[in-house]
Amino acid sequence: MPLAVTSPMRSTALLADVYRRLRAASPLLNIGAGLPGPDGDWITGRRLAEDQGVLELLVAAEELRIRDVYGVRARRDVAATWVLHRYAFTAVLAMSGPWYLDRRVPRLTPDAVAYDWRTRAISVAGAEGVSCLPGDPAAQSPGVRTVADEESLRAELRAAVADHLAPVLEAFRPVIRRGARALWGMATDELAEGIWHLGRVLGDQRAAVGAAEALLPGGTAPYFGRAGFRTPEGPNGEATRTRAGCCFFYTIRPDEVCDTCPRLSR
């Protein structure tokens, strides 16, 4: 699949270090800065959103992967949901990771993100701009602008993720067969649980939970729901939450329900 990534701002140097730290923290976060190498099955986020043939290819490949891993035939909407999750989880962390680690928010258009759908790797060619707080050493760099305070920066992150995901969610809507509320509930889950994942792998889960709850307190359209973490009683004190959307793993393994499954609250 040919790849042409363009960006009005070459911000890869500013993002390279934070993406290196994300890769070191978790094998799930294979995010790099710069154009991808020649190897791999790379597509842009834009092509995923606009090329129906690419979307159908990825859904068919996911159906085969589920069959090979779990020995069952997945419903088409389930496979499509998993394709969307595999892309969105990493793409969202390409924006929320720099926010969580460095308090910097890159604006990543779907054109600027290349995705290897077999390995879940993301390569970021550049950002339209980066927002940061006053006093950040990067504030004087080209394409970087400062915002007033932490809440303004959180608003920047919510907007950046929403702008990136909106065309992708719309492309998946007829295949997943769910409305806008359910799709933006999924976006809420990806944003909250990506930050939660970072907290767990970095050993600061409590801080990550607090950050996600401040970011998604509810009432932040177009997101549906809130981070909504809770800490059960017990010696480990591990946080958990109920997802706004369902991943449908129960359709693959009926006897296994995710701890965050919304079906448990019914």
C-alpha positions as CSV (number, residue, x, y, z in Angstrom):
1,M,0.0,0.0,0.0
2,P,1.6,3.3,-1.0
3,L,2.0,5.9,1.6
4,A,2.2,9.7,1.3
5,V,2.3,11.6,4.5
6,T,2.3,15.3,4.6
7,S,2.4,17.8,7.4
8,P,2.4,21.6,7.6
9,M,4.9,21.4,10.4
10,R,8.0,19.2,10.9
11,S,7.7,18.6,14.6
12,T,9.2,15.1,14.6
13,A,12.3,16.2,16.6
14,L,10.0,17.5,19.4
15,L,8.1,14.2,19.5
16,A,10.9,11.7,19.0
17,D,12.0,11.6,22.6
18,V,8.6,11.1,24.1
19,Y,7.7,8.4,21.7
20,R,11.0,6.7,22.5
21,R,9.9,6.7,26.2
22,L,6.5,5.3,25.3
23,R,8.1,2.4,23.4
24,A,10.4,1.7,26.3
25,A,7.4,1.7,28.7
26,S,5.1,-0.8,26.9
27,P,5.4,-3.2,24.0
28,L,1.9,-2.1,23.0
29,L,3.1,1.5,22.3
30,N,5.1,1.1,19.1
31,I,5.0,4.8,18.2
32,G,7.7,6.5,16.2
33,A,8.4,9.9,14.8
34,G,9.2,10.4,11.1
35,L,8.2,8.7,7.9
36,P,7.9,4.9,8.2
37,G,10.5,2.6,6.6
38,P,9.8,0.6,3.5
39,D,8.9,-2.5,5.4
40,G,5.4,-3.0,6.7
41,D,1.8,-2.7,5.7
42,W,1.4,1.1,6.2
43,I,-1.7,3.1,5.6
44,T,-2.5,6.6,6.7
45,G,-5.3,7.3,9.1
46,R,-6.9,9.3,6.3
47,R,-6.9,6.3,4.0
48,L,-8.5,4.1,6.7
49,A,-11.2,6.7,7.0
50,E,-11.9,7.3,3.3
51,D,-10.9,4.1,1.4
52,Q,-13.7,1.6,2.0
53,G,-11.6,-1.1,0.3
54,V,-8.9,-0.7,3.0
55,L,-11.4,-0.9,5.8
56,E,-12.9,-4.1,4.3
57,L,-9.4,-5.6,4.0
58,L,-8.6,-4.9,7.6
59,V,-11.9,-6.3,8.9
60,A,-11.4,-9.5,6.8
61,A,-7.9,-9.8,8.2
62,E,-9.1,-9.4,11.7
63,E,-11.8,-12.1,11.2
64,L,-9.0,-14.4,10.1
65,R,-6.8,-13.4,13.1
66,I,-9.7,-14.1,15.6
67,R,-10.3,-17.4,14.0
68,D,-6.6,-18.4,14.2
69,V,-6.2,-17.2,17.8
70,Y,-9.6,-18.2,19.3
71,G,-10.8,-20.9,17.0
72,V,-14.2,-19.2,16.3
73,R,-15.7,-17.2,13.6
74,A,-16.3,-13.6,14.7
75,R,-19.3,-11.5,13.7
76,R,-18.4,-8.9,11.2
77,D,-19.3,-6.0,13.5
78,V,-17.1,-7.6,16.3
79,A,-14.1,-7.8,14.0
80,A,-14.7,-4.2,12.9
81,T,-14.9,-3.1,16.5
82,W,-11.5,-4.7,17.2
83,V,-9.9,-3.2,14.1
84,L,-11.1,0.3,15.3
85,H,-9.8,-0.4,18.8
86,R,-6.4,-1.6,17.5
87,Y,-6.0,1.6,15.5
88,A,-7.5,4.1,18.0
89,F,-5.7,2.9,21.1
90,T,-2.3,3.6,19.7
91,A,-3.3,6.7,17.6
92,V,-4.9,8.3,20.7
93,L,-1.8,7.6,22.8
94,A,0.3,9.3,20.2
95,M,-1.5,12.5,21.4
96,S,-2.3,11.6,25.1
97,G,1.2,10.2,25.8
98,P,3.0,13.4,25.2
99,W,0.4,15.2,27.3
100,Y,0.7,12.8,30.2
101,L,4.5,12.7,30.2
102,D,5.5,16.2,29.1
103,R,2.3,18.3,29.2
104,R,2.5,18.8,25.4
105,V,-0.4,18.2,23.0
106,P,0.4,17.5,19.3
107,R,-2.3,18.0,16.8
108,L,-2.1,15.0,14.5
109,T,-4.2,14.9,11.4
110,P,-5.2,11.5,9.9
111,D,-2.8,12.4,7.0
112,A,0.2,12.7,9.4
113,V,-0.2,9.2,11.0
114,A,0.9,6.1,9.3
115,Y,-0.4,2.8,10.7
116,D,1.0,-0.7,10.2
117,W,-2.2,-2.7,10.6
118,R,-0.3,-6.0,11.2
119,T,1.9,-4.9,14.0
120,R,-0.2,-2.0,15.4
121,A,2.8,0.4,14.9
122,I,2.2,4.1,14.4
123,S,4.6,6.5,12.7
124,V,4.0,10.2,13.1
125,A,5.3,12.3,10.3
126,G,4.6,15.6,11.9
127,A,2.0,17.7,13.7
128,E,0.0,20.7,12.7
129,G,1.0,22.2,15.9
130,V,1.9,21.5,19.5
131,S,0.3,23.1,22.6
132,C,2.1,23.5,25.9
133,L,2.0,25.3,29.2
134,P,3.8,28.6,30.0
135,G,7.4,28.0,31.0
136,D,7.8,24.9,28.9
137,P,11.3,25.0,27.2
138,A,9.7,24.1,23.9
139,A,7.4,27.2,24.0
140,Q,9.7,29.1,21.7
141,S,10.0,26.4,19.1
142,P,8.3,26.9,15.7
143,G,4.8,25.7,15.6
144,V,4.4,25.6,19.4
145,R,1.9,27.7,21.2
146,T,1.2,28.1,24.9
147,V,-2.2,27.9,26.6
148,A,-3.2,29.5,29.8
149,D,-3.4,26.6,32.2
150,E,-3.9,22.8,32.8
151,E,-7.6,22.9,31.9
152,S,-6.9,24.7,28.7
153,L,-4.3,22.0,27.8
154,R,-6.8,19.3,28.7
155,A,-9.3,21.0,26.3
156,E,-6.6,21.0,23.6
157,L,-6.1,17.2,24.0
158,R,-9.8,16.5,23.9
159,A,-10.1,18.5,20.7
160,A,-7.0,17.0,19.1
161,V,-8.3,13.4,19.7
162,A,-11.8,14.3,18.6
163,D,-10.7,15.9,15.4
164,H,-8.4,12.9,14.6
165,L,-11.0,10.2,15.4
166,A,-14.2,11.9,13.9
167,P,-13.7,10.8,10.3
168,V,-12.4,7.3,11.4
169,L,-15.5,6.7,13.6
170,E,-17.8,7.8,10.8
171,A,-16.2,5.4,8.4
172,F,-16.7,2.5,10.8
173,R,-20.2,3.4,11.7
174,P,-22.1,1.4,9.0
175,V,-19.8,-1.7,9.6
176,I,-20.1,-1.6,13.4
177,R,-23.8,-0.7,13.2
178,R,-23.8,1.7,16.1
179,G,-24.8,5.3,16.5
180,A,-22.8,8.4,17.4
181,R,-23.3,8.0,21.1
182,A,-21.8,4.5,21.1
183,L,-18.9,5.4,18.9
184,W,-18.0,8.4,21.1
185,G,-18.4,6.2,24.1
186,M,-15.7,4.0,22.5
187,A,-13.5,7.2,22.0
188,T,-14.0,8.0,25.7
189,D,-12.8,4.5,26.6
190,E,-9.7,4.7,24.3
191,L,-8.7,8.0,25.8
192,A,-9.2,7.1,29.4
193,E,-7.8,3.6,29.2
194,G,-4.7,4.6,27.3
195,I,-3.7,7.0,30.1
196,W,-4.6,4.3,32.6
197,H,-2.3,1.8,30.7
198,L,0.5,4.3,30.9
199,G,0.0,4.7,34.6
200,R,0.2,1.0,35.2
201,V,3.3,0.3,33.1
202,L,5.1,3.4,34.6
203,G,4.2,2.5,38.2
204,D,2.1,5.6,38.8
205,Q,-1.4,4.3,38.4
206,R,-3.0,6.6,40.9
207,A,-1.6,9.7,39.2
208,A,-2.8,8.4,35.8
209,V,-6.3,7.7,37.1
210,G,-6.5,11.2,38.5
211,A,-5.3,12.7,35.2
212,A,-7.8,10.7,33.2
213,E,-10.7,11.7,35.5
214,A,-9.7,15.4,35.3
215,L,-9.5,15.0,31.5
216,L,-12.9,13.2,31.2
217,P,-15.2,14.4,34.0
218,G,-18.3,14.0,32.0
219,G,-20.1,16.6,29.9
220,T,-17.2,17.0,27.5
221,A,-18.9,16.6,24.1
222,P,-18.5,14.9,21.8
223,Y,-17.2,12.3,24.3
224,F,-19.9,10.3,25.9
225,G,-19.5,9.3,29.6
226,R,-16.5,10.0,31.8
227,A,-13.4,8.2,32.9
228,G,-15.2,7.0,36.0
229,F,-12.5,5.0,37.8
230,R,-13.2,3.4,41.1
231,T,-10.9,1.7,43.6
232,P,-12.3,-1.4,45.2
233,E,-11.6,-2.4,48.7
234,G,-8.8,-5.0,49.1
235,P,-5.1,-5.3,49.6
236,N,-4.1,-4.4,46.0
237,G,-6.2,-1.3,45.6
238,E,-6.2,-1.7,41.8
239,A,-8.4,0.8,40.0
240,T,-11.0,-0.3,37.6
241,R,-13.9,1.3,35.6
242,T,-16.9,0.3,33.6
243,R,-16.5,1.0,29.9
244,A,-18.9,3.2,28.0
245,G,-18.8,0.8,25.1
246,C,-18.5,-3.0,24.8
247,C,-15.6,-4.8,23.1
248,F,-17.8,-7.9,22.5
249,F,-15.2,-10.3,23.8
250,Y,-18.1,-12.3,25.3
251,T,-19.1,-13.2,21.8
252,I,-15.8,-14.9,21.3
253,R,-15.4,-16.4,24.8
254,P,-18.9,-16.5,26.4
255,D,-17.6,-17.6,29.7
256,E,-15.0,-14.8,30.0
257,V,-16.2,-11.3,30.7
258,C,-13.8,-8.4,30.9
259,D,-13.6,-6.7,34.3
260,T,-14.6,-3.4,32.7
261,C,-17.5,-4.8,30.7
262,P,-20.7,-2.6,30.8
263,R,-22.8,-5.8,30.8
264,L,-21.7,-6.4,34.4
265,S,-23.6,-3.3,35.5
266,R,-26.9,-4.5,34.1
